[in-house]
Amino acid sequence: MRHGVRRWLLACALGPALLTAAAATEPATPGLDEPQGVAEVLTNQLGPLTRARSRGALEPAKVYFRGKSVRIEFADRDGKAFAMLLPETGQVGWLMDDASAMPLPNSGLPVVFDGEAPCGSGMLAQCARTGTGQQAGRDAVHWRYRLPNPTGPGRTSRGTMWLDAETGVVLAYEGEAGVGPARQWRTLSVDYQPVPDSMFEVPEDRLRAEPTLRR
């Protein structure tokens, strides 16, 4: 699993460069101070961890989000459950199984962007609003983006994405990073609701346990 984690960090690039992506925002969501909730998604960015049989295959995951903090729950091809905690910028993330936890330094995965200027204000960043529609039952805005560095969703440098028209939450994207298959993320459903702190915390028994993920 240790080598799979390393491959995933290279392939998915949930590292320092991704943290310089377009600044996240906190648009109003009824009854909440910041966008938060639970989403069911399909993505091909967990392949090195799930050991997907088909390269680039979309696999299911459950995503808890609150502002810049993200928790992704998924299973490998043998059915073993994992959770990945990706906290706010500058904090250590964690990959957990049912027994232990492994730190992921400098991790982060913004899932909320500025709905009016998702590419930020960089001179070489290009974002074009290309239409509106429905994604996961939500009104959404479709954007085409091209960035000088791979700092888009999923650390892509060019592609398309759908943002929730009300909250700026990323509902879907398909982008390229120069190598490998297009990186994809597709939200099947999203339920905006309060998410407790405990969803983004590592249980003490996992921290004290022998790190089985390194074997």
Order of alpha helices (4+ residues) and beta strands (2+ residues): alpha-beta-alpha-beta-beta-beta-beta-beta-beta-beta-beta-beta-beta-alpha
